[in-house]
Amino acid sequence: MPETIIIGGGTSGLAAAYTLQRSGCDCLVLEKRDETGGRIAGKKRDGFIIDAGAQFFFTRYATTFRLMESLEIKDKLIRFAKPIGILKKGKVHLVDPDIKKMLKSPRSLFNARFLSFPGTLKAAKLGLDLARRWKNLHFVEAEKALDLDTWSASDYARRNYGEEVLEYAVQPLVSALTLGEPEEISAAYALSLISWGVPGLLTTRDGIGLLADSLSVKVKNILTGARVEKIIVENNRVKGVRVNIKRKKESIQAKNVICCVTATEAAKILNGVHPLITDNLSRTTYSSCVHVIFALPHKIMGETYAIAVPRKEGLVFCGLTDNSNKVETYAPEGCSLLHVYTYGKYAKELLNKKESEVINRVAADLVSVLPSFGEERIFSEVVRWEEAVCLSPPGKIVAAKRAAEAAQGYRGLYLAGEFMGMPSVEAALASGIKAAGDVLERA
């Protein structure tokens, strides 16, 4: 009988297992899929590195980098700063890759020409507000931005910066990062995302998947193809789990259970727990994405890394990136690796479409942004995310805090994952490490 069962072999689950095993604590990871990694998984194909989920690390990811240092892979981190573009009325307007400089300088913003002069001044005000709130916009310590948690990102931006800044600055950035809409997330989350992006982005020469692979190699006792159907709790004490392992149902006893699945799955396997826990789970929503990847035998975006697409443009995707411009190892020399991210109603429409239909639909819109995009491709690939990015709507910070407090009333039950903080790789890893620390502390 394992001392601790960890449900989910994704970002937070692997971090929790690694932390426990380093301290000599016996644990078993149960993962419903055939492979681990979740949203930080990656792979290689025909000389290309594919980040299937998370696309980069923010430079402020302190917990992530400490973990990578422990795994002896921190030296593989590489910062990249390539131009980004904003699409407006069918034209791509390039902006300075130094986002900090752009937000501080109205002149730099004006030169980008995607905002009017009054809109540029209001965007500069947004930059000043971000600088003022810098220390209070924190993925792990989300409660520091509690005063912003009562607002939706759209209402806050419209009131403080105007409609133009909302539709051609805040919305494109927020949607590109969350695959959701500013109406769906809190101002606290939106401003944190923009703030954390200001210092720059990082990846590794082997892609984001290097972190998942490194953790998976270190963690022992991972059982894939194991779908947990229920966490067994009696008299406020964890007894174990009921699990379906390759169509065979059984019960596994354990003193502790760390639940590291999505809020949707957690709601299914946690029955009869405190209302504050279920309230947090029900408040948690996810964006959807049909992520389309095109490997091309030629360069198509020059040195530009990303193009954000405002919803007013009416395209099926909210953004696209050429990942060959992250680091030279991502693609063979002279090739492009386009990642196109559908979102909202378009993603939901495409989720159940055939791969050929998805590719044709996305390619039709892609030509309007990149006219030279054609039929010549090395390969195309479709990655479907019914639950792509965990969203943080208004009131979520308070709900997560109350859920964490309520969970302490159950001996042996620990909750981890993006839905317990401000959604990000950093928060997911931190929550898994914290849950493991709590297990060790209460042992």
N, C-alpha and C positions, 0 to 999 in steps of 0.2 A: 504494500500500500504506500503510494507516494505521500509525503508529508504535505505537499502543496500541488494542486492542479492549476495550471494556467490555461484558460480557455482562449484560444486565438494565437496563431503564430505570426501575427503581423508586427508592426512597429513596436507597440507597447508590450505585447506578449513576449517577444524575443528579448527586449530590454529587461523585463522583469525576470525572466528565466536566467539570463546571463548574470544578473546581479545576485540572485539567490545561489546559483551554483558556485560563483566565486567565493561565497561565504560558507560553502560546504553544506548548503541546504538541499535536500532531495526534492526534486520537482518533476512533473510530467506536463509537457505541452500538448494540448489537443487542438489540432488544426483541421477544419472541415475540408479544405482544399487539398489537392495533391502536392502542393508546394507551399513553402513559407515565404514571408516577405511582405505580403499585403501591398500597401501603397508605396513602399520603397523598393519593390522588386524591379529587377531589370533583366535584360538578356542581350545576347549578341547574335547577329545574323548577317552573313555575307560580308563580314568586315565592318559592320555598323554596330554601334552601341545604342541600345534602345532603353530609354527610361520610360517604363510603361505607366507609372503613376506620378509620384513627386518628381519635379523637374530640376530642382536646385535646393541648395541650403542657403539661408540668410546668414550674413556674416555675424549676426548677434546670437547665433545658436550655441550658447555656452555649454548647455547640457550635452548636446549632440557632439560637440568637439571634445569634451572630456571623455565621452564614451569611445569616440574614435581613437583618442590617444591611448586609452586602455587596450583597445584592440590592435594597436600599433599600425593604424592606417591614417592617422591625422596628417602625416607628411605627404599624403597623396592629394590633399585638397588643393584646388586651383581656383583662384578668383577670375571671373571673366566679366568684362565690361564692354559690350558691343552696342552699337546704336540700336535704338528701338523706334518704332514708328506708331503713329496714330492715324487711322484711316478716317478721312472726312470727305464726304461727297465724292467718293471713289478715288481720292488721291491720298497717297501715303505721305505724311509729314514726319520727317525724322526729327528726333529730339536728342539733346545731349545725353550720352550714356552716363554722365556724372549727374545722377538725379539730385544729389544734394545741391550741387551748383545751380541746377535748373530751378529748383524750388526756391532758392534764396534770391535768384536774380530775375526780376521782371523782364530785363532786356533779353536774357537767354530764352525765356518763355515766349516773348514776343517774336523772336527770330524763328521759332518753330512754326508759327503761323497757323496753328490749328485752333487758336482761340482769338477772339476779338481783343482789342486793347482793354476794354473794361473787364472782359473775362480773364485776361492775363493778370491784371491787378488783383482780382479776386483769387486767382490760383496762387499768386504770391502770398496772399493772406493765409491761404491753406498751409503753405510752406512754413510760414512763421508760427502758425498754431501748432504744427507738428513739432517744430523745434522747441516750443514752450512746453509741450506735453511729453517730450522725448522719454523721460524716465518713467512716466506713468503708463506708457503704452507697452505692455509686456505680455507675451504669450503665456508664460508660466504663472506669473503673478497677476492674473487677469483682474483681480479685485481693485487694483490700483486705478483702473479706468471705470470704476463703478458709475460715476456720474454720466458717462456716455452710454451706459447700458440700457437706458430708458428710451433712447432714440433709435429709429431705423437709420441706416446710412443715407438713404435717399432723403428723408425728412431733414436730417441734420445738414447735409450738404446743400440742399435747396434753400434752407433758411439762412445759412451762414455764408454761402458762396455763390448762390444763384443757379438757375437752370442750366446755363451753358457749361459751367464747371462740373455740375452733376453729370450731364450727358456726354461730355467730351473729355473728361479727366477722371472723375471718381468712378463712374459706371464702367468705362472700359477697363480700368485697372482692377477694380473689384471683381468684375466678371471673369477677366483673364486669370485671376488668382484663385477664385473660388468656384467658377463655373456656375455661379448663381447670380441673382440680381441684388442691387443695393436695397431694395425693399425687403429682402429676405434676411438681411443680416443687421447687426447692431452697428451703430456708429463707432463703438469701442473696437469692434473687430475690424471694420473697414480702415480706420485710422491706424490701427496697429499694423495691419498688412502693408499699408503704404509706408509707414514709418520704418518698419524693419527692412523694406526693400531699398531704402535710401542709401545705406552704406555700400551696397553691392551684393552680388550673387556668387555662389561657389558651387563647384561640383568636384568630381575626381576624374582622373584619367581613365578609370574603369566604369564611370557612371555612378548614379545614385545607388544602383543595386549592389555596389561593393559593400555598403554598410549592412544590407540584409544578408548577403552571402557570408560576410565575416562573422556576424552574430550566429547564423545558422550552423556554421562549422563549429563554433565554440560550444553551442548549447547541446547538451546530451538529452536523450529521452524525449524526442519529438515524435508524435504519432500523427501522421497525416491521414486524411480520409476519415476523420473522427468527428462526427457532428454531435455536439452536446444538445440534448433535448430538455434538460432541466437541471438546475442547481438545487440539490436537496438541502433544505433548511428545516430544522425541527427545534422548536423552543428557542428561536433566535440564535441557533448554533448550526454552522455548516457541517454536513455529514458526508458530502461528496457530490457526485454528479451521475445523471443517467445519460448514457451516450450511445449513439448508433455508429458502430465501427464496421464499415463496409457491409451494411444491411444486417448486422448482428447487434442486437440491443443488449446492453449490460450496465451494471452499476459499478462505479469505482469510488471507494471510500477515500476520504482525505480530511485532514484537519483544517486545511485552508483552501480556498478557491479564489483565484484572482481572475476576474471577468474582464477580458481585454477585447471583446468583440464590439461590433457597432451597437449603437443605442437600439436600433431596430431588433437585432438579434437578442440583445440583453433583455429587452422587454418580453420576449417570448420564453426565455429560460428562467427569468426571475418572477415567480408567482407569489402573491401574498406578502410582498415586502412593504416597507413603510411608504405611505403615499408621496412623501417628498422625493423618494428615489424614482418612483414611477412618473412623477411630474417632470423630473429632469429628462427622463427617457422620452416622454411624449413631446416635450418641447424641442427635442433634437430633430432636425431635418437634414436631408442630404441633397446635394445637387446631383444631376445625372450627366453623363458625358459619353458620347461615342467618339473615341479618340482615333483619328485616322493618320496613318504614317505613310509617307511617300519617300522612298529612297530614289534619288535621281542621279544620273551619271554626269551632271554638270552643275555649276553654281547658278542659283536663281535669285538669291537675295543679297548678293554681294557680301558685305561684312555685317549686315543687319541681323540681329539675333531674333527680334520679336516684332510683331505688328499686332496692336490691340485694335479691336473692331467695335466701335460703338453700336449699340442696339439700333439706333436710328438708321444705320446703314442697311438693316433688314437682311443680313446674311445669316446663313445657318450656323456659323461659328463665331465665337467671341474673340478668337485670337489664333495666331499661328506662330511657330518658331522654326528657325533653321538650326537644329541642334549641332550641325557640323561647325557652327560658329561658337559653340561653347569652348571646346578644346579640340585640337587637331585629331585626337585619337577617336573621336566619335564617328568619323566617316573616312573612307579612303580619300586620298588627295584629289581635289577637283570635284568632289561629289557633294550633293546636298542631302540633308535628312530633315524633311519637313514634318512637323507635328501640327495637326490641325484639330482644334478643340470645339466640338459642337456643344451646345448648352441649352438649358431651358426647355421650351416646348419642342424645339428642333431635336434635341437629344432624345426626348421621350418618344418622338415619332420614329426615330431611326433605330432605337434599341432593338426592335424585333425585325428589322428589315434585313434582307440578304446582304452579304458583304458587297456584292457587285452593285447593288442599289445604293448602298451607303457611299461607296467610293464615287460613283457617278454623280450623286447629289452634291457631295462636297466638292468634287472637281469642278462642277459647273459654276459654283460660287467662287472658287479659288481663282479662276481665270480672270474674274473681275478685279481682283487685287493684284495678281501676278500674271499679266497678259502672256508672258512667255511660257507659262506652265502648259505642258502638252501631254501627249500619250507616251513619251519616252520615259520609262521607269525601270529601275532595277527590280523593285518589288513594291507592293502596297500591302498594308496590314491594318486591320481594324481591332481596336481594343475597346470592349464594352464595359462601362462602369455604371451599373444601375444606381449604386451609391458611390459617387465619385469623391466629393469633398464634404466633410461635416460642416454644416453651417451653424452660425452662432447668432440667433435672432435676439431682438431686445428682450431683456430679462433673463438671459441664459446664464450670465455670470452668477447671479444670485441663486438661480435654480441649481446649478452645479455645486455651489458651496453648501447649500442646504442638503443636497443628496449625499455629499461626502460626510457631513455630520451625522445624517441618519444612518448611513452604512456602518458607522462605528458602534451602533447598537446591536450589531450581529457579529457574534464571535466567529472569526475565520472567514468573513466575507470582505473582499476588497474589490473596488471598482477602478478600472484604469482605461485609458483611451482618450481620443480627441474630445469625446462628449463630456469629459470631466474638466475641461479647461478651455482655452481659446484655441480652436482647431489649427494644428500645425504639426509638422514632424517633431519639432522641439517639444511641444506640449505632450504629444503622445509618448515620446521617449521618457520625458520627465515623470509622467504619471505612472508608467510601468516601473521605473526605478523607485519612485516613492512607495508604491504598493509593496514592492519587494522589501524595502526598508522597514515598512510597518509590520510586515510578517516577521522579520528578524527581530524587531524590537519587542514584539509581543510573544515571542516564542518562550 
